[in-house]
């Protein structure tokens, strides 16, 4: 993701599968802090202020969009119904106390905790959950996993803390939706966008925010298990300049840095006193508008597959902390086929021959929409040089504030575009949520009855054999049509001081720092 806004609807790591989700027919809540975290090696130090640096501005009004600027504060201030355990792939309860899935998979009964209060003092009820689902269902909101929420046909409060959901079809990826749906105070929701008040249920209260400067959080003393909140305050500083970020971490002014380039993160982590934190993951694809020449020709798109040196991107941009691939899936995905990910290898001579056979003239130019981040710039420069070597001239068009609007409208404005998307969703969620993979309307404007059929097979497969076959068949067709060219997948890398303990990366690559503590 290009580390900006909801453009990062795209985040990252080991994934729970539809079968695993459906198997959780009756589950009880687990303590939130246990999710993805490890117990301190010694007694937790009480108090203190964690000072963090991140490269992207917080976006309090976009908390339903999984914006990258919210990667640190969101799960400290707000909470979700469930979070997926990054080790087991199973959902654990946070605000949900328990849930029961109907035998046909078409309805889910949820019991909420009855001891949850917002920071304003009002108690959480089912009405807040219903409000959140309706917000996600509204296409105008642009929420992550809106397509999953759209499959909820009915929701009823059967009590203040009991909710019945009905689905249009079995919904094995419903916990992916819950993962990205923090529950707001419905009565204060309108205040969130301004950032003056973000009323959540998490361990930390939103105290103040200066756009372009810093965000300050303070321990919520009335949290239901406040004795396990160790920090007094969290201060999140916006540090856009990569060099300044590295300097701030190295000097000790900040104990945690988010949004560093892969090479910087790796270099810092190898120095005494620092450690690398790997969470979630992103897929970086190059997409084409198949309605615009020369990309309306499949052979041209396939030729570009062969023209790109993915291994060079892995080494020179990501410092070796990435994987070259032809497909957008994590290696842990059910149905992942290593052979399929290597269908297109770096063969520039073959690419030249294919382009010539397709009638593409040497020197053909086209614009590429991209984000202005160090990572995107580094990836694009290699792609540009690779394409120049086979006779194509790729020209960058930097998208800034309008990038999300382009993605949402499915109009990238150029024949080609470099994207960065979350790799944390299960395939069943990814093919209906990621803008480059959707069957009905994708950013490439690619359509075919066969692609629609294959997407449906991925979303409806519930047993492991069915998931394996569905993903294999989908991947083969996806790679052949080449309307989107995955380049690499990579984890989200952050760097912490050794004094910072008990970080908890989430399935989607966000970071739960609510139970972190600082050693003396």
ZAMI-397099 format. One record per residue (C-alpha): residue number from 0; residue in three letters; x negated, y, z. Coordinates in pm, whole numbers, plus 50000, padded with zeros to 5 digits. Each point is the difference from the previous one (the first is absolute). Layout:
n|res|u|v|w
NUM|ALA|X|Y|Z
...
***
This chain:
n|res|u|v|w
0|UNK|50000|50000|50000
1|UNK|49862|50306|49936
2|UNK|50021|50097|50354
3|UNK|50275|50246|49953
4|UNK|50363|50004|50078
5|UNK|50250|49741|49913
6|UNK|49778|49928|49707
7|UNK|49864|49761|50254
8|UNK|50303|49786|50009
9|UNK|49740|49743|49988
10|UNK|49814|49875|50288
11|UNK|49865|49683|50063
12|UNK|49882|49672|50163
13|UNK|50094|49644|50069
14|UNK|50361|49942|49909
15|UNK|50295|49825|50142
16|UNK|50179|49795|49740
17|UNK|50369|49969|49938
18|UNK|49999|49645|50130
19|UNK|49827|50104|50320
20|UNK|50253|50277|50048
21|UNK|50299|49777|49945
22|UNK|49854|49743|50234
23|UNK|50030|50258|50277
24|UNK|50371|49936|50034
25|UNK|49997|50060|50373
26|UNK|49714|50200|50145
27|UNK|49941|50178|50327
28|UNK|49818|50325|50046
29|UNK|49631|50014|50067
30|UNK|49829|50285|50172
31|UNK|49920|50265|49741
32|UNK|49642|50040|50103
33|UNK|49920|49636|49936
34|UNK|50060|50038|49630
35|UNK|49676|49984|49809
36|UNK|49795|50102|50299
37|UNK|49758|49825|50226
38|UNK|49967|50024|50375
39|UNK|49727|50228|50136
40|UNK|49680|49818|50087
41|UNK|49996|50178|50336
42|UNK|50231|50216|50207
43|UNK|50170|50268|49792
44|UNK|49884|50351|50078
45|UNK|50285|50231|50097
46|UNK|50050|50349|49864
47|UNK|49803|50215|49764
48|UNK|50060|50145|49656
49|UNK|49939|49810|49678
50|UNK|49878|50239|49731
51|UNK|50060|49882|49643
52|UNK|49913|50136|49658
53|UNK|50200|49920|49690
54|UNK|49972|50126|49643
55|UNK|50371|50039|49923
56|UNK|50259|50235|50148
57|UNK|50270|49859|50229
58|UNK|50347|50001|49845
59|UNK|50259|49971|50277
60|UNK|50288|50032|49754
61|UNK|49871|49699|49803
62|UNK|49983|49742|50276
63|UNK|50235|49770|49805
64|UNK|49768|50013|49698
65|UNK|49691|49845|50162
66|UNK|49795|50307|49909
67|UNK|49630|49962|50063
68|UNK|49982|50317|50206
69|UNK|50222|49825|50255
70|UNK|49783|49690|50031
71|UNK|49892|50081|50357
72|UNK|50279|50191|50171
73|UNK|50303|49817|49862
74|UNK|49985|49684|50212
75|UNK|49889|50193|50307
76|UNK|50301|50236|49994
77|UNK|50263|49788|49824
78|UNK|50087|49630|50016
79|UNK|50148|49743|49765
80|UNK|50240|49713|50057
81|UNK|49722|49749|49942
82|UNK|49636|49983|49898
83|UNK|49843|49711|49813
84|UNK|49717|49823|50177
85|UNK|49700|50033|49769
86|UNK|49867|49660|50110
87|UNK|50311|49784|49987
88|UNK|50211|50190|49747
89|UNK|50297|49976|50238
90|UNK|50209|50300|50110
91|UNK|49974|50101|50364
92|UNK|50262|50213|50170
93|UNK|49936|50363|50092
94|UNK|50338|50173|50032
95|UNK|50177|49679|49906
96|UNK|50031|49760|50291
97|UNK|50112|49703|49792
98|UNK|50161|49915|49668
99|UNK|50190|49711|49845
100|UNK|50015|49928|49628
101|UNK|50308|49830|49856
102|UNK|49942|49654|49845
103|UNK|50072|50137|49651
104|UNK|49749|50284|50051
105|UNK|50262|50264|49919
106|UNK|50044|50161|50340
107|UNK|49789|50090|50301
108|UNK|50114|50076|50355
109|UNK|49763|50222|50199
110|UNK|49990|50075|50372
111|UNK|49816|50316|50098
112|UNK|49814|50062|50321
113|UNK|50221|50189|50243
114|UNK|49714|50178|50181
115|UNK|49880|50230|49720
116|UNK|50023|50378|50021
117|UNK|49897|50271|49760
118|UNK|49754|50256|50130
119|UNK|50293|50242|50033
120|UNK|50151|49761|50254
121|UNK|50287|49867|49788
122|UNK|50039|49622|49987
123|UNK|49945|49815|49674
124|UNK|50317|49830|49868
125|UNK|50108|49807|49692
126|UNK|50126|50328|49852
127|UNK|49639|50115|49958
128|UNK|49909|49679|49816
129|UNK|50299|50029|49766
130|UNK|49905|50361|49934
131|UNK|49643|49896|49912
132|UNK|50119|49729|49759
133|UNK|50231|50245|49825
134|UNK|49712|50246|49958
135|UNK|49783|49731|49845
136|UNK|50284|49893|49769
137|UNK|50037|50354|49865
138|UNK|49788|50026|49681
139|UNK|49959|50374|50060
140|UNK|49795|49928|50314
141|UNK|49744|49802|49800
142|UNK|49939|49761|50288
143|UNK|49772|49701|49983
144|UNK|50190|49677|49930
145|UNK|50318|50184|49898
146|UNK|50072|49713|49760
147|UNK|50003|49753|50290
148|UNK|50230|50220|50208
149|UNK|50231|50027|49700
150|UNK|50069|49627|50037
151|UNK|50168|50064|50338
152|UNK|50368|50010|49910
153|UNK|50144|50052|50346
154|UNK|49885|50094|50350
155|UNK|50215|49994|50309
156|UNK|49937|50091|50361
157|UNK|50134|49710|50207
158|UNK|49892|50176|50318
159|UNK|49776|50288|50105
160|UNK|49699|49771|49959
161|UNK|50127|49742|49751
162|UNK|50003|50031|49623
163|UNK|50127|49772|49722
164|UNK|49847|50039|49654
165|UNK|50146|49841|49687
166|UNK|49792|49952|49685
167|UNK|50104|49982|49634
168|UNK|49772|49698|49966
169|UNK|49751|49817|50222
170|UNK|49742|50260|50101
171|UNK|49676|49821|50095
172|UNK|49807|50330|49996
173|UNK|50224|50188|50245
174|UNK|49716|50015|50255
175|UNK|49788|50189|49746
176|UNK|50278|50259|50012
177|UNK|50000|50009|50381
178|UNK|49620|50041|49998
179|UNK|50029|50327|49807
180|UNK|50313|50140|50167
181|UNK|49921|50189|50323
182|UNK|50322|50080|50184
183|UNK|50064|50374|50052
184|UNK|50235|50176|50236
185|UNK|50295|50054|49767
186|UNK|50094|50320|50184
187|UNK|49654|50154|49956
188|UNK|49911|49863|49655
189|UNK|50042|50336|49829
190|UNK|49720|50145|50215
191|UNK|49736|49746|49897
192|UNK|49903|50152|49665
193|UNK|49892|50332|50153
194|UNK|49775|49815|50241
195|UNK|50112|50209|50296
196|UNK|50174|49702|50160
197|UNK|49963|49630|49921
198|UNK|50210|49817|50256
199|UNK|49885|49638|50014
200|UNK|50004|49704|50237
201|UNK|49628|49919|49995
202|UNK|49729|50021|50264
203|UNK|49902|50352|49894
204|UNK|50197|50320|49962
205|UNK|49956|50244|49713
206|UNK|49877|50316|50176
207|UNK|49881|50239|49729
208|UNK|49895|50009|49637
209|UNK|49808|50263|49808
210|UNK|50016|49922|49626
211|UNK|49651|49998|49859
212|UNK|49861|49968|50351
213|UNK|50086|49751|50269
214|UNK|50276|49789|50145
215|UNK|50019|49947|50377
216|UNK|50173|49708|50170
217|UNK|50045|49941|50373
218|UNK|50081|49689|50202
219|UNK|50373|49945|50052
220|UNK|50016|49946|50374
221|UNK|50346|49839|49990
222|UNK|49915|49736|49743
223|UNK|50142|49662|50099
224|UNK|49658|49856|50073
225|UNK|49797|50319|50044
226|UNK|49745|49825|50223
227|UNK|49858|49845|49681
228|UNK|49949|50336|49833
229|UNK|49640|50086|50080
230|UNK|49930|50330|49823
231|UNK|50133|50333|50123
232|UNK|49983|50174|49664
233|UNK|49925|49940|49633
234|UNK|49870|50283|49783
235|UNK|50007|49947|49622
236|UNK|49790|50247|49800
237|UNK|50030|50057|49627
238|UNK|49651|49978|49846
239|UNK|50032|49996|49622
240|UNK|49634|50030|49911
241|UNK|49833|49653|49990
242|UNK|49662|50137|50110
243|UNK|50156|50184|50295
244|UNK|50185|49683|50100
245|UNK|49681|49794|50006
246|UNK|49825|50273|50198
247|UNK|50284|50018|50254
248|UNK|49989|49626|50063
249|UNK|49625|49985|50015
250|UNK|49980|50287|50248
251|UNK|50262|49847|50229
252|UNK|50247|50287|49957
253|UNK|50254|49740|49892
254|UNK|50019|49640|50114
255|UNK|50193|49873|49699
256|UNK|49995|50094|49631
257|UNK|50270|49913|49746
258|UNK|49987|50053|49625
259|UNK|49627|49968|49940
260|UNK|49869|49876|49668
261|UNK|49906|49633|50007
262|UNK|49629|50070|49968
263|UNK|50007|50254|50285
264|UNK|50197|49767|50224
265|UNK|49765|49711|49940
266|UNK|49690|50214|50049
267|UNK|50125|50149|50328
268|UNK|50109|49664|50137
269|UNK|49648|49863|49959
270|UNK|49858|50265|50233
271|UNK|49972|49939|50377
272|UNK|50307|50104|50195
273|UNK|50254|49957|49720
274|UNK|50217|49721|49862
275|UNK|50205|49943|49687
276|UNK|50375|49943|50035
277|UNK|50173|49820|49714
278|UNK|50377|50021|49972
279|UNK|50262|49936|49739
280|UNK|49893|50052|49644
281|UNK|50064|50182|49677
282|UNK|50029|49901|49637
283|UNK|49859|50243|49746
284|UNK|50151|49953|49653
285|UNK|49972|50182|49668
286|UNK|50346|50030|49845
287|UNK|50126|50084|49652
288|UNK|50319|50150|49865
289|UNK|50089|49728|49750
290|UNK|50226|50239|49807
291|UNK|49700|50210|49895
292|UNK|49741|49894|49742
293|UNK|49754|49839|49999
294|UNK|50126|49835|50321
295|UNK|50317|49877|49835
296|UNK|49774|49729|49855
297|UNK|49938|49713|50244
298|UNK|49669|49914|49831
299|UNK|49869|50349|50081
300|UNK|50093|49960|50364
301|UNK|49834|49659|50014
302|UNK|49688|50143|49835
303|UNK|49969|50259|50275
304|UNK|50015|49716|50252
305|UNK|49680|49866|49844
306|UNK|49840|50345|49980
307|UNK|49995|50075|50374
308|UNK|49713|49897|50226
309|UNK|50187|49929|50321
310|UNK|49692|49869|50180
311|UNK|49834|50336|49952
312|UNK|50298|50171|50167
313|UNK|49973|49757|50291
314|UNK|49632|50072|50054
315|UNK|49962|50368|49911
316|UNK|50329|50139|50134
317|UNK|50096|49757|50275
318|UNK|49656|49899|50124
319|UNK|50080|49634|49944
320|UNK|50308|50019|50225
321|UNK|50253|49908|49729
322|UNK|50093|49725|49759
323|UNK|50007|50023|49621
324|UNK|50328|49859|49873
325|UNK|50248|49982|49711
326|UNK|50294|49961|50238
327|UNK|50134|50210|50290
328|UNK|50024|49724|50262
329|UNK|49795|49932|50312
330|UNK|49805|49675|50009
331|UNK|50220|49884|50291
332|UNK|50320|50026|49794
333|UNK|50197|49680|49949
334|UNK|49963|49913|49632
335|UNK|49673|50193|49960
336|UNK|49797|49847|49717
337|UNK|49633|50101|49987
338|UNK|49977|49896|49635
339|UNK|50278|50241|49904
340|UNK|49820|50288|50168
341|UNK|49702|49947|49767
342|UNK|50184|49965|49671
343|UNK|49845|50322|49870
344|UNK|49627|50034|50057
345|UNK|49775|50288|49899
346|UNK|49944|49949|49627
347|UNK|49958|50340|49826
348|UNK|49913|49847|49663
349|UNK|50323|49799|50001
350|UNK|50189|50315|50101
351|UNK|49853|50188|49703
352|UNK|50101|49724|49760
353|UNK|50355|49989|50135
354|UNK|50040|50376|49978
355|UNK|49874|50003|49641
356|UNK|50235|49716|49908
357|UNK|50287|50198|50152
358|UNK|49916|50299|49782
359|UNK|49884|50227|50281
360|UNK|49754|50256|49866
361|UNK|49674|50069|50181
362|UNK|50026|50321|50198
363|UNK|50371|49963|50075
364|UNK|50076|50226|50298
365|UNK|50267|49982|50267
366|UNK|50074|50158|50337
367|UNK|49991|49810|50328
368|UNK|50193|50127|50303
369|UNK|49804|49950|50320
370|UNK|49968|50125|50354
371|UNK|49721|50226|50113
372|UNK|49832|49786|50266
373|UNK|49639|49878|50013
374|UNK|50110|49642|49949
375|UNK|50228|50075|49704
376|UNK|49735|50218|49842
377|UNK|49737|49730|50038
378|UNK|50224|49730|49852
379|UNK|50104|50223|49711
380|UNK|49644|50091|49909
381|UNK|49907|49634|49956
382|UNK|50320|49931|49802
383|UNK|49933|50305|49782
384|UNK|49644|49887|49925
385|UNK|50113|49644|49928
386|UNK|50265|50122|49758
387|UNK|49759|50240|49831
388|UNK|49775|49702|49931
389|UNK|50277|49837|49796
390|UNK|50101|50321|49818
391|UNK|50275|50145|50220
392|UNK|49999|50343|50163
393|UNK|50187|50010|50331
394|UNK|50059|50352|50130
395|UNK|50101|50060|50364
396|UNK|50311|50192|50096
397|UNK|49988|50073|50370
398|UNK|50336|49966|50176
399|UNK|50029|50165|50339
400|UNK|50329|50102|50159
401|UNK|50206|49861|49712
402|UNK|49859|49647|50008
403|UNK|50277|49856|50216
404|UNK|50264|50167|49786
405|UNK|49847|49843|49690
406|UNK|50003|49657|50159
407|UNK|50355|50037|50131
408|UNK|50132|50119|49664
409|UNK|49807|49723|49819
410|UNK|49850|50267|49777
411|UNK|49626|50021|50045
412|UNK|49970|50257|49722
413|UNK|49709|49835|49821
414|UNK|49952|49678|49798
415|UNK|49777|49855|50274
416|UNK|49977|50036|50376
417|UNK|49774|49883|50280
418|UNK|50200|49899|50308
419|UNK|49931|49883|50353
420|UNK|50267|49791|50166
421|UNK|50053|49795|50311
422|UNK|49895|49640|49992
423|UNK|50163|49911|50329
424|UNK|50340|49895|49869
425|UNK|50092|49643|49922
426|UNK|50046|49944|49624
427|UNK|50377|49981|50052
428|UNK|49990|50355|50133
429|UNK|49727|50130|49772
430|UNK|50181|49919|49675
431|UNK|50305|50199|50106
432|UNK|49823|50281|50187
433|UNK|49674|50082|49828
434|UNK|50068|50251|49719
435|UNK|49771|49825|49753
436|UNK|50154|49654|50050
437|UNK|50375|50059|50010
438|UNK|50209|49831|49732
439|UNK|50281|50251|49954
440|UNK|49801|50322|49995
441|UNK|49622|50002|50025
442|UNK|49752|50276|49931
443|UNK|49884|49822|49681
444|UNK|50354|49986|49857
445|UNK|49940|49633|49930
446|UNK|50314|49789|49968
447|UNK|50081|49648|49893
448|UNK|50261|49740|50095
449|UNK|49719|49757|50081
450|UNK|49831|50242|50237
451|UNK|50331|50064|50175
452|UNK|50053|49625|50034
453|UNK|49651|49947|50145
454|UNK|50044|50284|50251
455|UNK|50327|49849|50112
456|UNK|49834|49660|50045
457|UNK|49730|50155|50223
458|UNK|50255|50182|50214
459|UNK|50227|49699|50046
460|UNK|49742|49725|50064
461|UNK|50020|49888|50361
462|UNK|49807|49671|50020
463|UNK|49624|49981|49964
464|UNK|50007|49794|49675
465|UNK|50254|50239|49848
466|UNK|49791|50302|50105
467|UNK|49686|49848|49851
468|UNK|50166|49928|49666
469|UNK|50182|50333|49984
470|UNK|49686|50201|50067
471|UNK|49788|49794|49760
472|UNK|50252|50045|49718
473|UNK|50041|50370|50075
474|UNK|49623|50060|50012
475|UNK|49941|49825|49667
476|UNK|50259|50217|49825
477|UNK|49889|50317|50179
478|UNK|49637|49950|49898
479|UNK|50091|49922|49640
480|UNK|50222|50307|49953
481|UNK|49734|50220|50166
482|UNK|50223|50305|50048
483|UNK|49817|50049|50331
484|UNK|49636|49905|50042
485|UNK|49902|49925|50361
486|UNK|49637|50097|50048
487|UNK|49920|49917|50361
488|UNK|50162|49923|50332
489|UNK|49835|50123|50316
490|UNK|50062|50035|50371
491|UNK|50048|50336|50166
492|UNK|49670|50076|50171
493|UNK|49967|50225|50302
494|UNK|49710|50061|50236
495|UNK|50017|50010|50379
496|UNK|49758|50084|50273
497|UNK|49915|49698|50214
498|UNK|50164|50191|50286
499|UNK|50343|49954|49839
500|UNK|50173|49671|50081
501|UNK|50322|49814|49921
502|UNK|50104|50132|49663
503|UNK|50284|49803|49842
504|UNK|50025|50007|49619
505|UNK|50347|49926|49866
506|UNK|50104|49782|49709
507|UNK|50044|50307|49781
508|UNK|49662|50142|50091
509|UNK|50118|50259|50249
510|UNK|49815|50016|50330
511|UNK|50166|49962|50336
512|UNK|49779|50198|50236
513|UNK|50263|50025|50272
514|UNK|49823|49756|50233
515|UNK|49644|50099|49916
516|UNK|49759|50101|50272
517|UNK|49659|50163|50028
518|UNK|49716|49839|50188
519|UNK|49778|50227|50203
***
